Amino acid sequence: MRRLMEVIASDRVDLKPLVTHRFKLDQIEAAYELFANQRDGVLKVAITP
């Protein structure tokens, strides 16, 4: 785990592709519903203000 965290901290791996869907805070119900049902190729949902 320590090695993995070092690789991530040094920007040697780009984790941005793991966020497959972005939602505004007022759309949080839709985000949870999408993730709970694993539709549309969702891997990770990001909620923004």
Secondary structure as a PSIPRED ss2 file (coil, helix, strand):
# PSIPRED VFORMAT (PSIPRED V4.0)

   1 M C   1.000  0.000  0.000
   2 R H   0.000  1.000  0.000
   3 R H   0.000  1.000  0.000
   4 L H   0.000  1.000  0.000
   5 M H   0.000  1.000  0.000
   6 E H   0.000  1.000  0.000
   7 V H   0.000  1.000  0.000
   8 I H   0.000  1.000  0.000
   9 A H   0.000  1.000  0.000
  10 S C   1.000  0.000  0.000
  11 D C   1.000  0.000  0.000
  12 R C   1.000  0.000  0.000
  13 V C   1.000  0.000  0.000
  14 D C   1.000  0.000  0.000
  15 L C   1.000  0.000  0.000
  16 K H   0.000  1.000  0.000
  17 P H   0.000  1.000  0.000
  18 L H   0.000  1.000  0.000
  19 V C   1.000  0.000  0.000
  20 T C   1.000  0.000  0.000
  21 H E   0.000  0.000  1.000
  22 R E   0.000  0.000  1.000
  23 F E   0.000  0.000  1.000
  24 K E   0.000  0.000  1.000
  25 L H   0.000  1.000  0.000
  26 D H   0.000  1.000  0.000
  27 Q H   0.000  1.000  0.000
  28 I H   0.000  1.000  0.000
  29 E H   0.000  1.000  0.000
  30 A H   0.000  1.000  0.000
  31 A H   0.000  1.000  0.000
  32 Y H   0.000  1.000  0.000
  33 E H   0.000  1.000  0.000
  34 L H   0.000  1.000  0.000
  35 F H   0.000  1.000  0.000
  36 A H   0.000  1.000  0.000
  37 N H   0.000  1.000  0.000
  38 Q C   1.000  0.000  0.000
  39 R C   1.000  0.000  0.000
  40 D C   1.000  0.000  0.000
  41 G C   1.000  0.000  0.000
  42 V C   1.000  0.000  0.000
  43 L C   1.000  0.000  0.000
  44 K C   1.000  0.000  0.000
  45 V E   0.000  0.000  1.000
  46 A E   0.000  0.000  1.000
  47 I E   0.000  0.000  1.000
  48 T E   0.000  0.000  1.000
  49 P C   1.000  0.000  0.000
